[in-house]
Amino acid sequence: MCAARNKIALVLEGGGMRSLYTAGVLDAFLKQGLSFANCYGVSAGACMAMSFLSGQAGRNYRVNTRYLSDPRYLSIKSYLKTGSIFGMEMIFHTIPDILDPLDWRAIGENPAKLMVGVTNCCTGKAEFYPLRKKEQVSLLQASSSLPGLSRPVYRRGVPYLDGGIAAPIPVNEALQSHDKAVVILTRTAHYRKEKSKTTFLVAKKHPDFAGLLRTMETRHILYNRTLEELTALEAEGRVMILRPTELHVSRTERDRKKLTDLYLQGFADGITKKEELKAFL
């Protein structure tokens, strides 16, 4: 379980199906009994944190590979029918409620909490909210809703989308109230983000979301600056970074073997860095 035994946070980047790497690392953490004060996640990273906080090892791998051929999970058919390429009803209700139940009781009893990042479409700013119970699952859906590929999620009349837009790697949010952070990334070390070529499509779909569009225009700058900050923080001993050394998986990957290989890479990294992690913790 993820218990509050220290002042070290766990920070999880998103990345869609690339987060199978995160799933592997987190299962290795569960196997070793590693714990964190709180978890900060956006998009798929926030989703991965749920099974970690509930102590359900293996669940992230199952729910992200078992339904690849089901059009309700990930398909163009889902996009045409619901407005989202990922089947939100399937992912956030059918699977966790019926097919592979998420242990909400364990999450609620866990001293550590998950802070979910979402992007306010009106302001373009990141907002973080604690997720402790099933009734708050719309936070996960909002954080995982990709601009142009998903419908926004409204909370109290405010539209929200992918938390990774305004806070791609929420390390600064975590370090505001924690001494250190373990950061799990879903890109290799050489990766740098380029300016989005699809912002104009989002603008056509959501012309009223001025704040969101402004943030998307400079998202690559924020992401790359955060990577530079992580390098400096790592040198200071304030963060420990785990990231894939090889990556052959896209955000919407459906090749089970590629996803399994990425998961196993993450699990191996989590085990290999056991002593380094314990020393850091």
Secondary structure, DSSP 8 states (H G I E B T S, - for coil): -----SSEEEEE---GGGGHHHHHHHHHHHHHT---SEEEEETHHHHHHHHHHTT-TTHHHHHHHTTTT-TTTB-HHHHHHHS-SB-HHIIIIIIIIIIS---HHHHHH-SS-EEEEEEETTT--EEEEEE-SGGGTHHHHHHT--BTTB--EEETTEEEE-HHHH-SSTHHHHHTS-SEEEEE-SS-TT------S-HHHHHHH-TT-HHHHHHHHTHHHHHHHHHHHHHHHHHHTSEEEE--S-----TT---HHHHHHHHHHHHHHHHHTHHHHHHH-
